[in-house]
Amino acid sequence: MPNTLEVADLTYGIEYRAILEKWAVDDFSEVDKDPNAIWEMQGGTIGELQEY
């Protein structure tokens, strides 16, 4: 997966890589924040995860 990021033209490549590297080693300590970070990078307008 990291090799794919190296050849892809991603505006937020560093941020994506950091999230994916955490997940690859089962580090889900920010699982409440990571999906929203990806959502924002993709220009999300609906569906943001909310804390309860």
N, C-alpha and C positions, 0 to 999 in steps of 0.2 A: 504493500500500500504506500509506504513513503516514497518509493521510486516513482509511482504514478504522480505524486504531488510535485516531484522535481521537474517533470516534463510538462506538466499542466500549466497553463497561463492563468493563475488564480490571483485575483486582487488581494485576497486575504489568505494567501498560502501559508504564511507563518502561523496565523491563528488556527487555521484548519489542522495543520500539522501538530501543533501543541495539543489540541483536543484529541486527535486521533491517536497520538502517542500515549496519552494518559489512558485512553480506553483500551489500547492494545495490551497494556500491562494490568488490566482490571482495576485501574484507579478511577473510580466513579465518585470521588469525593466532591466534585462540583457538578454532579449530574443535574442538579436543579438550575444551574447557570449555563452550562454548555449548550443545550438545545436552543436557548434564547439567543446566545451569542451567534450561533449558526443562522438562526432565523433572521437576526438583524443584518448579518453579512449578506444574506440573500434578498434583502429588501422586503422582508415580511411586513404585512399590513394587518393580517388577522391571524389569530391562533397562537398568540404569545402565551407561554406557560405562566400561570399565576401561582403565587404562594398562598397557602391557606393557613 
